[in-house]
């Protein structure tokens, strides 16, 4: 099927329902939060994580921070085989770095690396409050309406999402009654598909957010349960700076 940029798909019709792609996406974005997404500046999520495939692996009191669509930082406090592990994974225009039990490793910023890491974070669906379809055209996402399906007896629309600048493609399943995304299939070249399931939807300051996300991939089944979501709160200064890095906006000597 030939794909078009989202902006050019206004007249695309699904023959099974008579719905246009434009109307389906409009319903989805309105249900998700509409204009609130435009005003979103920061996100802070507290969550727990556990593995159903590896019962000894769990994480409690974890944090995820987001500054617009430009930076994210995940803090994972995990326990595996009786060992406590503290991991920080951070990506921003200032750098890409990871700290494993206070041992910090930095990656070089080359080409589209920052954007791709943030894109992978968003596509995974864990901690992303924007969703796949917000500002999709400007992000270079190509969206087509594949048709209809059912998930556990619930009628859904199946939307194909391709990213020509990447090796990623997805199928997103939106509930027909209100446009809520219930499930996502992520396909990346060279890897088995990953299934993502969303549930426990709650309103947070005008945004509809799934407080439970379950991922199924070749590593097993992982469940993420949000405990609290804070929007547009001031984040700590230097949160996205790697240890030892001069804080952003610090005047240079002699200035």
N, C-alpha and C positions, 0 to 999 in steps of 0.2 A: 504494500500500500504506500502510495506516495505521501510523504509528510510535508507539512507546511509550518512556518513559524506561527506561533500562537496567535499573533495579531492578524494573520491571514485566514484563520479558521472560523471566522464569525458565521459563515454560511454553511459549515459542514454539518450534515444531518445524519443522525443514526436512524436507519430505516426501520429498526425494531421498535422505537419509542416515539419518533418524531421530535425528540429533544435535540437542540443544537449543542455543540460543544461549549459555545459561549454561555448558554444559559446554565448548563451543568456546572461549569467552573464558577460562574457568578453565584450560584446557590452555595457551592462549597465554600467560597471565600467569605460570603456573608455569614454563614453559619460559624466559620472558624473565628471570625472577629472583625472582618471588614476594615473600616477606617482605623481601628485600634492598632492594626499591624503597621500602618504608616507612621504611627507615633512611637513605636517601640524602640527604645534605646538600649536598655540593659535587661538581662534575664539572670536570675540566680535560682538554681534548682537544688534542693536537698533530696537525696534519693538513696535507696538501698538496692543491692544487686545480688542475685543468687543464681547459681548454675544448677539446673536439674540433671545435667549429664555428669557433673562432678560435685557430688554433695558436700565435699570438703572445701569447696571454693565458694566464698561469699564475701560481700563487701557491705559495710554499714557506715552510716554517717558520711556519705560521699557528697561532693559538691560539683556543680557544673555552672560555669559563668559564661555569659555571652555579651558582647558589646556590638550591637547592631549586627550586620552580617560580616564584620571585619575581623573579629577575634573571638576565640573561645579558649577556655581553660577547664580541664576536667581533673578533679582530685579524687583518687580512688583509694580508700582504706580497706584493703582486702586481707583475708586470712586464708592461707592454703597450707595444708599439712601441718597445722599448728603454728605456722610462721606468720607474723604480721608484716604486711608489705604496704608501703606508702608510695603511690605513683602519681606524678603530676604530668599531664600532657597539655602543652600550650602551643597555640598557633596564632600569630598576629602579624601585621605588617612589619613589626620590629624584630621578628625572629620566630624560629621553630625550635622548640626544645622539649626535652623530657627529663624528669627527675625520678630516679628509682632509688628509694631509700637514701635520698639526699645526694646521690651521685648523678650529676647533670650531664646530659649529652645534647649537643646542638647539631641541627641539620643546616646545610647551606640553603639559602633561598635562591633557587634557580628557576627561571621561566615562570610557569604558572603554579609552582609548588604550593604556595600559600593558599591560593584560590582553590586548588584541587583538594587540599586537606580539609578546608572548610566545606567544600562541596561534598566530600565523602562523609563528613560529620552530619551534614544536613540530610543526605540521602539515606543514611542508616536509620533516621527517624528518632534516635535516642537523644532527648534534650533539645530537639529543634521545635520551636513554637511557630515558625513561619509556615512550614509545610512545603510540599513540592511545587505548588502552583502559584504561590505569591510571587509576582514580578518574574514569571517564568520566561517571558520573551526576552527580557533584558539579560537574563542569566544564560541565554542560548539554549533553553530547553525546547525541544520540538514535541508537541503534544498532538495525539490523534485519538479519536474515539473509536475503540475496537468494537463495541457493542454492549450487550448486557450479560449478566451471569447471576448466580445466587451463591451466597455464603451462609451456610447453616440455615437455609430457608429464607434468608433476607435478600431481596432483589438489589443488585448493585450495577453500577456502570463500570465498565473496564476501560481504563485510559492508558494508552501506551505513551511512555515518555522516553525520548532518546536525547543523548547529549553528544552531538557530533564532535565536540572538542575533547571528548573523553572516550573511554572504553565502556561506559556505563549505559545501561538501559533499564527501565523499570516498567512494571504494570501496577497501576494503582486502582483499587476497588473502592468506589464511593457509593455509600448507601443512597438509593434512589429517593427515599423520602425526604432527606435533608442535606445530602452532600457530604456527610461525615465519612472520612477515610477509615475503613475498617481493616484493610490488609494491603500489603505492598510486597511485590516480588522484585528483588534486586538482582540484576544479571551483570556480571563483570567478566570480561574475557579471561579465560584461563582459570576461572574459579567456579565451583558449584553455585547454583542460585541460592540466595538467602531469602527466607520468608520472614516478614515482620507483621505482627498482629497488634492492633491498638484497641484498648478498652478502658473502662472506668473514666469516662469523659466528665470533666468538671469545668465550671466557669471560673475564671480567674481574671478579675478586672476587665471583663468584656471579651476575653479570649476563651475559646473552648479548647481544652488541653487534655490529651489522654494521660492519665496518671499511671497507667500500666502499659508497658511495651514489652513484647516477647519476641525474641529473635531465634530463628532456627537456621543453622548453617552447618558446615562440616565439622565445626568445633563443638556442636551440641546445641542445647537449648538454654538461653539466658533470659532471665526475667528482671526488668527494671521497674521498681515501684517508687514513684515520687512521694515524698513526705510533705514538701512545701515548695511553692513557686512564687517568687517575688519578681515583680516587673517594674522597670524604670526606677530602681533604687540606685543610689550612688555606690559604686564599687570601690574597693580599697585602691589607693594610689599605687601604681607600679604592679598591679596584679598580673599583667601580661609580660612583664619584664623578666628575663631569666636572672637567676641569682648572680649578683655581682655586676649586673648591667646598670649603667647610669640611667636613672629614671627619666622617662620621657618629659620633654619640656623643661628640663633643668638648664638654667643659664650656664653657658660655658665660662670658664675662667677668663676674666678680663672684660666680660660683657656687663 
